[in-house]
Amino acid sequence: MRRLLKSPLLWTLLSSVVVLVGVTAWLLTDRATSRGDALKTGALAGGAIAALYGLWLNDRRRRTEEDRHEIERSRISDERFAKSIELLGNEADQVRVGAMHSLAGLARTRPEYRQTVLDVLCAYLRRPFEHPKFDVAAGKKTDKWKPEDEAAAERERLVRRAAERLIRDILPHAGTTGPTLSLNLSDARLDKLGLLGRRVGWFGADRCEVLTYLDLTDARLSGKFLLENVTIHGQFELTRASFERKVSLDNTVVETPVDFSTATFAEPPSLEGAKFPAGSTLPARER
């Protein structure tokens, strides 16, 4: 009985009857209105209450259906994410690249996954990685490399390049607004990381090694930028980059000239123990 009293349908029917009787009785007080007209008007008023209930019920069903679809989408996204993570450990390089693209696609369609996907791609780049070109850049001997090992290392290098490109693609453009995304590349071995025209929050890449380039052309770094104890064998490009928080390049070594004058810094960067070759243009306080 108590459950019946809480039923919206019951209260709608009672309200319709009350409105029908009330409007009809009120109209009958006017002698110019016939009983038929009064009853018809009362019925229309009562029917309007029922129609409003029907609209409310349809809207409730629609929202319930939307919630169900959203739950189903979330379930499918979670399964897709878990499967892609599993495939990142596959021995076939083409499977790992496919898994990365699947994760990137998920990040594009489900914004709540973007930071998580970036964290996964950064974690992949932090995996131990050996390649003869890194040895050459570091002045080490490469006679330990067998042809089959070198071929395997080159395939893995191409997989890692795909991860670097997808990181750039997932990051928002510098001229946009919205949530900021962070990158944690500490202890990673990077080949070609270009964040051209991208907006990044916190950026940490302490103790990493860069083979070919780290390109920040037109990038906007809104969080702290930490690049300490890093070796960059190739180019470190800062053209029109904007650093809005602390920048630390302590004990970083760059083997090609760097032009700091082309970048904008909210405060002078920390360059304690950093080494740059002849031809570099350092910030005014560090000259």
Backbone as numpy.savetxt, mean C-alpha at the origin, in Angstrom:
# Nx Ny Nz CAx CAy CAz Cx Cy Cz
-43.39 -14.47 22.86 -44.22 -13.27 22.86 -43.35 -12.01 22.86
-42.31 -12.04 23.70 -41.41 -10.89 23.77 -40.72 -10.66 22.44
-40.32 -11.76 21.79 -39.68 -11.65 20.48 -40.64 -11.08 19.45
-41.91 -11.47 19.53 -42.91 -10.97 18.59 -43.12 -9.48 18.75
-43.08 -9.01 20.01 -43.28 -7.59 20.27 -42.13 -6.74 19.72
-40.96 -7.35 19.57 -39.81 -6.63 19.02 -39.76 -6.66 17.50
-40.69 -7.32 16.87 -40.68 -7.47 15.41 -41.00 -6.14 14.72
-40.14 -5.67 13.82 -40.43 -4.43 13.08 -41.69 -4.55 12.23
-41.96 -5.75 11.71 -43.15 -5.95 10.88 -44.41 -5.72 11.68
-44.45 -6.28 12.92 -45.64 -6.10 13.76 -45.89 -4.64 14.05
-44.83 -3.91 14.42 -45.00 -2.50 14.72 -45.36 -1.70 13.48
-44.90 -2.13 12.32 -45.27 -1.44 11.08 -46.76 -1.63 10.79
-47.25 -2.86 10.98 -48.67 -3.13 10.75 -49.54 -2.35 11.73
-49.12 -2.35 13.01 -49.88 -1.59 14.00 -49.88 -0.11 13.68
-48.71 0.41 13.24 -48.62 1.84 12.88 -49.51 2.16 11.69
-49.54 1.25 10.72 -50.38 1.47 9.53 -51.86 1.52 9.91
-52.27 0.61 10.82 -53.67 0.59 11.26 -54.01 1.87 12.02
-53.09 2.27 12.93 -53.32 3.49 13.71 -53.43 4.70 12.79
-52.53 4.80 11.80 -52.56 5.93 10.87 -53.83 5.89 10.04
-54.21 4.68 9.57 -55.44 4.54 8.76 -56.64 5.04 9.56
-56.78 4.54 10.79 -57.92 4.93 11.62 -57.86 6.41 11.97
-56.67 6.89 12.34 -56.54 8.27 12.75 -56.84 9.25 11.63
-56.25 9.00 10.44 -56.50 9.91 9.31 -57.96 9.85 8.88
-58.54 8.65 8.85 -59.95 8.51 8.45 -60.86 9.25 9.42
-60.64 9.06 10.74 -61.47 9.73 11.74 -61.31 11.24 11.65
-60.09 11.69 11.43 -59.86 13.14 11.34 -60.57 13.74 10.14
-60.53 13.05 9.00 -61.21 13.56 7.79 -62.72 13.53 7.92
-63.24 12.56 8.71 -64.69 12.47 8.87 -65.26 13.61 9.71
-64.35 14.33 10.41 -64.82 15.49 11.16 -65.22 16.63 10.23
-64.76 16.52 8.98 -65.13 17.51 7.97 -66.35 17.00 7.22
-67.49 17.69 7.37 -68.73 17.22 6.74 -68.66 17.21 5.23
-67.68 17.95 4.64 -67.57 18.00 3.18 -66.89 16.75 2.63
-66.30 15.94 3.52 -65.59 14.74 3.07 -66.49 13.52 3.27
-66.61 12.75 2.20 -67.44 11.54 2.28 -66.68 10.43 2.99
-67.44 9.42 3.45 -66.81 8.30 4.13 -65.84 7.56 3.20
-66.25 7.45 1.94 -65.39 6.75 0.98 -64.06 7.46 0.77
-64.12 8.80 0.62 -62.89 9.56 0.43 -62.02 9.52 1.68
-62.66 9.61 2.84 -61.89 9.57 4.08 -61.19 8.22 4.24
-61.94 7.13 3.94 -61.34 5.79 4.06 -60.21 5.60 3.05
-60.42 6.13 1.83 -59.38 5.99 0.80 -58.10 6.74 1.20
-58.28 7.97 1.70 -57.11 8.76 2.12 -56.41 8.09 3.31
-57.20 7.58 4.25 -56.62 6.89 5.39 -55.84 5.65 4.96
-56.40 4.93 3.97 -55.71 3.74 3.49 -54.40 4.10 2.82
-54.38 5.21 2.07 -53.14 5.65 1.43 -52.09 6.02 2.46
-52.53 6.69 3.54 -51.59 7.08 4.59 -51.02 5.85 5.29
-51.91 4.88 5.57 -51.43 3.64 6.20 -50.53 2.86 5.27
-50.85 2.87 3.97 -50.02 2.18 2.99 -48.65 2.81 2.87
-48.58 4.13 3.06 -47.28 4.81 2.99 -46.35 4.31 4.10
-46.93 4.04 5.28 -46.12 3.50 6.37 -45.56 2.14 5.99
-46.42 1.29 5.39 -45.97 -0.03 4.96 -44.92 0.08 3.86
-45.09 1.07 2.96 -44.11 1.25 1.88 -42.76 1.67 2.43
-42.79 2.54 3.44 -41.53 2.96 4.06 -40.83 1.76 4.71
-41.62 0.89 5.32 -41.03 -0.33 5.91 -40.40 -1.19 4.82
-41.08 -1.29 3.67 -40.54 -2.07 2.55 -39.22 -1.50 2.05
-39.15 -0.15 1.97 -37.91 0.48 1.54 -36.78 0.22 2.55
-37.12 0.33 3.83 -36.12 0.06 4.87 -35.64 -1.38 4.81
-36.58 -2.30 4.59 -36.23 -3.72 4.53 -35.33 -4.00 3.33
-35.64 -3.38 2.18 -34.80 -3.57 0.99 -33.40 -3.01 1.20
-33.33 -1.85 1.85 -32.01 -1.25 2.11 -31.21 -2.13 3.07
-31.88 -2.70 4.05 -31.20 -3.59 5.00 -30.69 -4.84 4.30
-31.51 -5.39 3.41 -31.07 -6.56 2.65 -29.88 -6.22 1.76
-29.92 -5.01 1.14 -28.82 -4.60 0.27 -27.52 -4.48 1.05
-27.60 -3.85 2.24 -26.40 -3.70 3.05 -25.88 -5.04 3.55
-26.80 -5.92 3.88 -26.39 -7.26 4.32 -25.68 -7.99 3.19
-26.20 -7.83 1.96 -25.59 -8.48 0.81 -24.22 -7.88 0.52
-24.11 -6.55 0.65 -22.81 -5.90 0.44 -21.79 -6.37 1.49
-22.23 -6.49 2.73 -21.34 -6.98 3.78 -20.89 -8.41 3.49
-21.83 -9.21 2.99 -21.49 -10.59 2.67 -20.45 -10.64 1.55
-20.65 -9.79 0.52 -19.69 -9.74 -0.58 -18.33 -9.26 -0.09
-18.32 -8.27 0.82 -17.06 -7.75 1.33 -16.32 -8.82 2.14
-17.06 -9.57 2.92 -16.45 -10.66 3.69 -15.86 -11.70 2.75
-16.60 -11.99 1.67 -16.12 -12.97 0.70 -14.88 -12.45 -0.02
-14.87 -11.16 -0.37 -13.70 -10.58 -1.02 -12.49 -10.63 -0.10
-12.71 -10.33 1.18 -11.61 -10.38 2.14 -11.07 -11.80 2.28
-11.97 -12.76 2.30 -11.53 -14.15 2.41 -10.70 -14.55 1.19
-11.16 -14.17 0.00 -10.43 -14.50 -1.22 -9.07 -13.80 -1.24
-9.06 -12.52 -0.78 -7.79 -11.78 -0.74 -6.81 -12.42 0.24
-7.31 -12.84 1.39 -6.44 -13.49 2.37 -5.86 -14.78 1.82
-6.68 -15.55 1.12 -6.20 -16.80 0.53 -5.18 -16.53 -0.57
-5.45 -15.50 -1.36 -4.52 -15.13 -2.43 -3.18 -14.69 -1.85
-3.24 -13.90 -0.77 -2.02 -13.43 -0.12 -1.22 -14.62 0.42
-1.90 -15.51 1.13 -1.22 -16.66 1.72 -0.59 -17.54 0.65
-1.30 -17.76 -0.46 -0.78 -18.59 -1.54 0.44 -17.93 -2.18
0.39 -16.62 -2.37 1.52 -15.91 -2.98 2.75 -15.97 -2.08
2.54 -15.83 -0.78 3.66 -15.93 0.16 4.30 -17.32 0.07
3.46 -18.33 -0.04 3.97 -19.70 -0.14 4.78 -19.88 -1.41
4.31 -19.28 -2.52 5.00 -19.45 -3.80 6.32 -18.68 -3.87
6.51 -17.69 -2.99 7.78 -16.97 -2.97 8.95 -17.89 -2.60
8.65 -19.01 -2.00 9.69 -19.95 -1.65 9.89 -21.05 -2.69
9.19 -20.92 -3.81 9.32 -21.93 -4.86 10.70 -21.87 -5.51
11.20 -23.02 -5.94 12.53 -23.07 -6.56 12.57 -22.43 -7.94
11.46 -22.43 -8.66 11.42 -21.88 -10.02 11.35 -20.35 -9.97
12.27 -19.69 -10.64 12.30 -18.23 -10.58 11.06 -17.60 -11.18
10.49 -18.22 -12.24 9.29 -17.65 -12.86 8.09 -17.72 -11.91
8.06 -18.74 -11.06 6.98 -18.85 -10.08 7.11 -17.75 -9.03
8.33 -17.47 -8.60 8.54 -16.42 -7.60 8.17 -15.06 -8.18
8.52 -14.81 -9.43 8.13 -13.55 -10.06 6.61 -13.44 -10.16
5.97 -14.54 -10.55 4.51 -14.54 -10.62 3.87 -14.25 -9.27
4.45 -14.82 -8.21 3.92 -14.56 -6.87 4.06 -13.09 -6.50
5.17 -12.48 -6.89 5.37 -11.05 -6.61 4.35 -10.20 -7.34
4.09 -10.53 -8.60 3.09 -9.77 -9.37 1.69 -9.97 -8.78
1.42 -11.17 -8.28 0.13 -11.41 -7.64 -0.02 -10.55 -6.39
1.04 -10.44 -5.62 1.01 -9.58 -4.43 0.83 -8.11 -4.81
1.52 -7.68 -5.87 1.40 -6.29 -6.32 -0.02 -6.01 -6.79
-0.62 -6.97 -7.50 -2.00 -6.80 -7.93 -2.94 -6.69 -6.74
-2.69 -7.48 -5.71 -3.50 -7.41 -4.50 -3.35 -6.04 -3.83
-2.13 -5.51 -3.82 -1.89 -4.19 -3.23 -2.63 -3.09 -3.98
-2.76 -3.26 -5.29 -3.46 -2.24 -6.09 -4.97 -2.29 -5.86
-5.54 -3.47 -5.71 -6.99 -3.60 -5.56 -7.46 -3.51 -4.12
-6.57 -3.80 -3.17 -6.92 -3.77 -1.75 -5.91 -2.88 -1.02
-6.19 -1.58 -0.92 -5.22 -0.64 -0.33 -4.72 -1.05 1.06
-5.54 -1.76 1.82 -5.11 -2.14 3.17 -3.95 -3.14 3.15
-3.68 -3.73 1.99 -2.58 -4.69 1.86 -1.27 -4.02 1.42
-1.29 -2.76 1.03 -0.11 -2.16 0.40 1.13 -2.19 1.28
1.00 -1.75 2.54 2.17 -1.75 3.41 2.65 -3.18 3.67
1.72 -4.10 3.82 2.09 -5.49 4.07 2.85 -6.07 2.89
2.36 -5.79 1.68 3.04 -6.30 0.48 4.42 -5.69 0.35
4.54 -4.39 0.62 5.86 -3.75 0.59 6.80 -4.40 1.60
6.29 -4.70 2.78 7.12 -5.35 3.80 7.61 -6.72 3.31
6.73 -7.44 2.62 7.10 -8.77 2.11 8.18 -8.65 1.02
8.01 -7.70 0.10 8.99 -7.53 -0.98 10.33 -7.07 -0.41
10.29 -6.19 0.58 11.55 -5.76 1.22 12.21 -6.93 1.93
11.40 -7.77 2.57 11.96 -8.94 3.26 12.61 -9.88 2.27
12.02 -10.00 1.07 12.63 -10.85 0.05 14.00 -10.31 -0.35
14.12 -9.00 -0.47 15.40 -8.40 -0.84 16.42 -8.47 0.28
15.97 -8.76 1.49 16.90 -8.92 2.60 17.42 -10.35 2.72
16.90 -11.24 1.89 17.38 -12.62 1.92 18.85 -12.67 1.47
19.63 -13.60 2.01 21.03 -13.72 1.58 21.12 -13.89 0.08
22.05 -13.17 -0.53 22.17 -13.20 -2.00 23.62 -13.00 -2.40
24.12 -13.91 -3.20 25.48 -13.82 -3.72 25.44 -13.74 -5.24
26.33 -12.92 -5.79 26.40 -12.77 -7.25 27.82 -12.32 -7.59
28.40 -12.85 -8.67 29.78 -12.48 -9.01 29.98 -10.98 -9.22
28.95 -10.26 -9.70 29.11 -8.83 -9.93 29.26 -8.06 -8.62
28.64 -8.55 -7.55 28.86 -7.92 -6.25 30.30 -8.17 -5.79
30.79 -9.36 -6.08 32.18 -9.67 -5.72 33.15 -8.77 -6.49
32.88 -8.59 -7.79 33.73 -7.73 -8.62 33.71 -6.31 -8.08
32.51 -5.81 -7.75 32.38 -4.44 -7.24 33.13 -4.26 -5.92
33.15 -5.32 -5.13 33.83 -5.24 -3.84 35.30 -5.59 -3.93
35.81 -5.87 -5.16 37.21 -6.20 -5.34 37.57 -7.60 -4.91
36.60 -8.50 -4.87 36.86 -9.88 -4.47 37.11 -10.76 -5.69
37.75 -11.88 -5.48 37.98 -12.84 -6.56 36.69 -13.57 -6.93
36.57 -13.88 -8.21 35.35 -14.57 -8.67 35.65 -15.96 -9.21
36.85 -16.46 -8.96 37.18 -17.77 -9.51 36.44 -18.91 -8.80
35.76 -18.61 -7.72 35.00 -19.64 -7.00 33.69 -19.97 -7.72
33.31 -19.09 -8.66 32.00 -19.26 -9.30 32.06 -20.27 -10.43
31.23 -21.30 -10.35 31.06 -22.26 -11.43 29.99 -21.72 -12.39
30.05 -22.11 -13.67 29.07 -21.59 -14.64 27.63 -21.80 -14.21
27.32 -22.98 -13.67 25.93 -23.25 -13.28 25.51 -22.41 -12.07
26.46 -22.15 -11.16 26.14 -21.30 -10.01 25.95 -19.85 -10.43
26.78 -19.41 -11.38 26.65 -18.04 -11.88 25.32 -17.85 -12.60
24.90 -18.86 -13.37 23.62 -18.79 -14.08 22.46 -18.72 -13.09
22.53 -19.52 -12.02 21.48 -19.49 -11.01 21.43 -18.15 -10.29
22.62 -17.58 -10.02 22.68 -16.28 -9.37 22.10 -15.19 -10.26
22.33 -15.29 -11.57 21.79 -14.30 -12.49 20.27 -14.39 -12.56
19.73 -15.60 -12.52 18.27 -15.75 -12.51 17.67 -15.12 -11.25
18.32 -15.35 -10.13 17.83 -14.76 -8.88 17.97 -13.24 -8.91
19.01 -12.75 -9.57 19.18 -11.30 -9.69 18.01 -10.68 -10.46
17.53 -11.36 -11.49 16.39 -10.86 -12.26 15.11 -10.90 -11.44
14.96 -11.90 -10.60 13.80 -11.97 -9.71 13.81 -10.78 -8.76
14.98 -10.49 -8.21 15.10 -9.39 -7.27 14.88 -8.04 -7.96
15.26 -7.93 -9.20 14.95 -6.71 -9.95 13.44 -6.52 -10.10
12.73 -7.63 -10.30 11.27 -7.54 -10.38 10.71 -7.01 -9.07
11.25 -7.48 -7.94 10.80 -6.99 -6.63 11.06 -5.50 -6.50
12.23 -5.05 -6.96 12.56 -3.62 -6.88 11.61 -2.78 -7.73
11.27 -3.25 -8.92 10.33 -2.51 -9.78 8.94 -2.46 -9.16
8.51 -3.56 -8.58 7.17 -3.60 -7.99 7.07 -2.72 -6.76
8.14 -2.60 -6.00 8.15 -1.67 -4.87 7.89 -0.26 -5.36
8.56 0.13 -6.43 8.33 1.46 -7.02 6.89 1.61 -7.48
6.34 0.60 -8.14 5.00 0.69 -8.69 3.94 0.80 -7.60
4.15 0.16 -6.46 3.16 0.18 -5.39 3.15 1.52 -4.66
4.30 2.16 -4.55 4.39 3.43 -3.83 3.58 4.51 -4.54
2.91 5.40 -3.80 2.13 6.48 -4.43 3.04 7.52 -5.07
2.49 8.26 -6.02 3.25 9.31 -6.68 3.46 10.50 -5.75
4.52 11.23 -5.98 4.92 12.31 -5.09 3.86 13.41 -4.98
3.09 13.64 -6.03 2.12 14.73 -6.00 0.79 14.36 -5.40
0.64 13.16 -4.87 -0.64 12.70 -4.34 -0.68 12.83 -2.81
-1.89 12.68 -2.27 -2.08 12.67 -0.83 -2.58 11.30 -0.41
-2.62 11.07 0.89 -3.09 9.78 1.38 -2.09 9.17 2.33
-2.32 7.93 2.73 -1.41 7.26 3.69 0.00 7.16 3.14
0.98 7.34 4.01 2.37 7.19 3.61 2.81 5.75 3.86
3.65 5.25 2.99 4.13 3.88 3.08 5.63 3.88 3.35
6.07 2.95 4.14 7.47 2.91 4.57 8.20 1.75 3.92
9.53 1.88 3.86 10.38 0.83 3.31 11.48 0.49 4.30
11.61 -0.80 4.58 12.69 -1.28 5.45 13.58 -2.21 4.64
14.70 -1.68 4.17 15.63 -2.43 3.34 16.99 -2.60 4.03
16.99 -2.53 5.33 18.24 -2.72 6.07 18.80 -4.11 5.81
20.12 -4.16 5.59 20.85 -5.41 5.34 20.51 -6.06 3.99
19.85 -5.32 3.11 19.50 -5.87 1.80 20.64 -5.66 0.80
20.66 -6.51 -0.20 21.55 -6.31 -1.35 20.68 -5.87 -2.52
20.88 -4.61 -2.95 20.04 -4.02 -3.98 20.81 -3.91 -5.28
20.09 -4.02 -6.37 20.72 -3.88 -7.68 20.33 -2.55 -8.31
19.06 -2.42 -8.67 18.58 -1.20 -9.32 17.28 -0.77 -8.64
17.40 0.06 -7.62 16.21 0.55 -6.92 15.97 2.00 -7.33
14.91 2.21 -8.10 14.55 3.55 -8.53 13.20 3.94 -7.97
13.18 4.99 -7.15 11.93 5.49 -6.56 11.55 6.80 -7.22
11.72 6.87 -8.52 11.51 8.11 -9.27 10.08 8.62 -9.12
9.97 9.86 -8.62 8.67 10.51 -8.53 7.72 9.85 -7.55
8.25 9.12 -6.57 7.39 8.43 -5.61 7.40 9.12 -4.25
6.35 8.88 -3.49 6.23 9.43 -2.14 6.45 8.31 -1.14
7.42 8.51 -0.24 7.79 7.48 0.73 7.75 8.10 2.12
7.31 7.31 3.10 7.37 7.77 4.48 8.74 7.48 5.05
8.80 6.63 6.06 10.08 6.26 6.66 10.85 5.35 5.70
12.14 5.63 5.54 12.99 4.84 4.66 14.22 4.42 5.44
14.40 3.13 5.62 15.56 2.64 6.33 16.29 1.59 5.50
17.59 1.82 5.27 18.38 0.86 4.48 19.79 0.76 5.05
19.88 0.74 6.36 21.20 0.63 7.01 21.88 -0.69 6.62
23.19 -0.58 6.44 24.04 -1.75 6.16 23.70 -2.46 4.85
22.99 -1.80 3.95 22.69 -2.43 2.67 23.85 -2.18 1.68
23.79 -2.87 0.57 24.80 -2.72 -0.48 24.06 -2.54 -1.81
24.44 -1.50 -2.54 23.78 -1.18 -3.81 24.78 -1.38 -4.94
24.40 -2.19 -5.92 25.32 -2.49 -7.01 25.28 -1.45 -8.12
24.11 -1.19 -8.70 24.02 -0.35 -9.90 23.58 1.08 -9.58
22.43 1.24 -8.91 22.01 2.60 -8.56 20.90 2.59 -7.50
20.86 3.71 -6.78 19.73 4.08 -5.93 19.29 5.44 -6.42
18.16 5.48 -7.12 17.72 6.69 -7.82 16.50 7.27 -7.12
16.66 8.47 -6.56 15.58 9.15 -5.85 15.12 10.40 -6.61
15.31 10.43 -7.90 14.91 11.59 -8.70 13.43 11.92 -8.49
13.15 13.17 -8.12 11.78 13.67 -7.94 11.02 12.95 -6.83
11.71 12.22 -5.99 11.04 11.52 -4.89 10.78 12.47 -3.72
9.73 12.18 -2.98 9.41 12.96 -1.78 9.51 12.03 -0.58
10.46 12.29 0.31 10.69 11.47 1.49 10.14 12.21 2.71
8.95 11.83 3.16 8.30 12.58 4.24 8.67 12.08 5.63
9.32 10.93 5.72 9.76 10.41 7.01 11.27 10.45 7.13
11.81 9.85 8.17 13.25 9.80 8.33 13.88 8.97 7.22
15.05 9.41 6.78 15.78 8.71 5.73 17.10 8.25 6.33
17.23 6.95 6.56 18.40 6.39 7.24 19.15 5.47 6.30
20.36 5.89 5.94 21.20 5.14 5.01 22.61 5.07 5.61
22.73 4.40 6.73 23.98 4.37 7.47 24.74 3.06 7.22
26.09 3.19 7.20 26.97 2.02 6.99 26.61 1.28 5.70
26.40 2.06 4.65 25.97 1.53 3.35 27.09 1.70 2.33
27.16 0.76 1.40 28.10 0.88 0.28 27.30 0.94 -1.02
27.49 2.03 -1.77 26.83 2.18 -3.07 27.92 2.17 -4.13
28.01 1.07 -4.86 29.04 0.95 -5.89 28.71 1.78 -7.12
27.42 1.93 -7.40 27.00 2.66 -8.58 26.58 4.09 -8.25
25.49 4.55 -8.87 25.06 5.94 -8.73 24.10 6.12 -7.56
24.22 7.28 -6.94 23.28 7.72 -5.91 22.69 9.03 -6.41
21.52 8.95 -7.03 20.92 10.09 -7.73 19.90 10.79 -6.84
20.07 12.12 -6.66 19.21 12.90 -5.76 18.51 14.05 -6.46
18.49 14.07 -7.77 17.94 15.21 -8.51 16.49 15.50 -8.10
16.28 16.71 -7.59 14.96 17.23 -7.18 14.28 16.37 -6.11
15.06 15.58 -5.39 14.49 14.82 -4.27 14.22 15.77 -3.11
13.15 15.50 -2.36 12.77 16.36 -1.24 12.76 15.53 0.05
13.61 15.93 1.00 13.72 15.23 2.28 13.10 16.11 3.36
12.01 15.67 3.96 11.25 16.50 4.89 11.56 16.21 6.35
12.36 15.20 6.62 12.73 14.87 8.00 14.24 14.62 8.05
14.68 14.05 9.14 16.10 13.79 9.36 16.67 12.88 8.28
17.88 13.20 7.82 18.61 12.38 6.85 19.95 12.00 7.46
20.24 10.71 7.52 21.52 10.26 8.08 22.21 9.33 7.08
23.42 9.76 6.66 24.25 8.95 5.78 25.58 8.62 6.45
25.54 8.47 7.75 26.76 8.23 8.52 27.46 6.95 8.05
28.77 7.07 7.84 29.62 5.92 7.46 29.20 5.26 6.14
28.52 6.02 5.30 28.13 5.51 3.99 29.24 5.82 2.98
29.47 4.88 2.09 30.49 5.03 1.05 29.81 4.97 -0.30
30.01 6.01 -1.10 29.49 6.05 -2.46 30.68 6.14 -3.41
30.73 5.26 -4.38 31.92 5.17 -5.24 31.84 6.02 -6.50
30.70 6.67 -6.74 30.58 7.59 -7.88 30.16 8.96 -7.34
30.50 10.06 -8.04 30.18 11.39 -7.53 28.70 11.60 -7.24
28.43 12.33 -6.16 27.06 12.63 -5.74 26.88 14.14 -5.70
25.74 14.61 -6.22 25.45 16.05 -6.22 24.29 16.31 -5.25
24.64 16.73 -4.04 23.61 17.02 -3.03 22.89 18.33 -3.30
23.48 19.19 -4.13 22.88 20.51 -4.37 21.58 20.42 -5.16
21.32 19.29 -5.79 20.10 19.15 -6.59 18.91 18.69 -5.75
19.14 18.41 -4.46 18.08 17.94 -3.57 17.72 19.02 -2.56
16.55 18.86 -1.93 16.08 19.80 -0.91 16.01 19.07 0.42
16.64 19.68 1.45 16.68 19.07 2.78 16.02 19.99 3.80
15.14 19.43 4.65 14.52 20.21 5.71 15.56 20.59 6.75
16.59 19.78 6.93 17.71 20.08 7.83 18.97 19.45 7.23
20.13 19.99 7.52 21.36 19.45 6.93 21.51 17.96 7.24
21.83 17.16 6.24 21.99 15.72 6.48 23.22 15.42 7.30
23.17 14.34 8.06 24.31 13.90 8.85 25.20 13.03 7.97
26.47 13.44 7.83 27.41 12.72 6.96 28.66 12.28 7.73
28.51 12.02 9.00 29.66 11.65 9.82 30.27 10.33 9.34
31.53 10.38 8.97 32.23 9.18 8.52 31.90 8.77 7.10
31.07 9.55 6.40 30.69 9.20 5.03 31.84 9.54 4.07
31.94 8.79 2.98 32.99 9.01 1.99 32.38 9.12 0.60
32.77 10.21 -0.10 32.31 10.45 -1.46 33.52 10.76 -2.33
33.51 10.35 -3.58 34.68 10.56 -4.44 34.82 12.00 -4.90
35.95 12.29 -5.50 36.18 13.62 -6.07 35.10 13.92 -7.10
34.68 15.17 -7.15 33.63 15.57 -8.08 32.26 15.64 -7.43
32.16 15.18 -6.18 30.89 15.25 -5.46 30.63 16.67 -4.98
29.37 17.07 -4.95 28.97 18.38 -4.43 28.21 18.14 -3.14
28.82 18.48 -2.01 28.24 18.20 -0.70 27.40 19.37 -0.21
26.51 19.14 0.77 25.75 20.25 1.35 26.69 21.31 1.92
26.20 22.53 1.98 27.05 23.66 2.36 27.77 23.45 3.67
27.15 22.89 4.68 27.76 22.75 6.00 28.84 21.67 6.00
28.82 20.81 4.97 29.76 19.69 4.98 30.96 19.90 4.06
31.02 21.03 3.39 32.11 21.27 2.47 33.41 21.51 3.21
